[in-house]
């Protein structure tokens, strides 16, 4: 019997520095885009990675609407803040990251080991808190997955959430309980698409160990 964790080969091997460069150090918010298309298969691959994010009770509240057609882009345009119109109209795809406020109805299938639906049903604060946290975690994973697959990302919050929900979700059979969180343009950078990185807090400025 092995008597150390190392002997059981249970430790995960760290990624190489090139992977960290692509996911973090060399990844910038993109605002200028090439016209190179993003295929459906790549969006599916990114989601299939992002769905592995941890969520309470495996609740998976993230929902994504990928806006790509000229018609859908035209519907999104009035929802955008003026400063975000040009970059969003030029992006091959814009993901509307949303949360499903009835995520708990799926818990009997997603978390069958416990009555997890009862944790949320009829509890608006618990529903809202879990939907916000879980969808944010999954959306962050999606951005990392997209970067890992070679896509550039331009996440942004400058848009009208209520107008976006009314335009894309509330009148549909599938999105009546979806509420938008933030947008993320996806594609490949064009010339001058990436600005110099702004400063980041150091560990000692942002963290404490007790």
Buried (B, 14 or more C-beta within 10 A) or exposed (E): EEEEEEEEEEEEEEEEEEEEEBBEEEBBBBBBBBEEEBEEEBBEBBBEBBBEBEBBBBBBBBBBBBBBEEEBBEBBEEBBEEEBBEBBBBBBBBBBBBBBBBBBEBBEEBBEEEEBBEBBBEEEEBBBEBBBBBBBBBBBBBBBBBBBBEBBBBBBEEBBBEBBBEBBBBEEEEBEBBBBBBBBBBBBBBEEBBEEEEEEEEEEEEEEEE
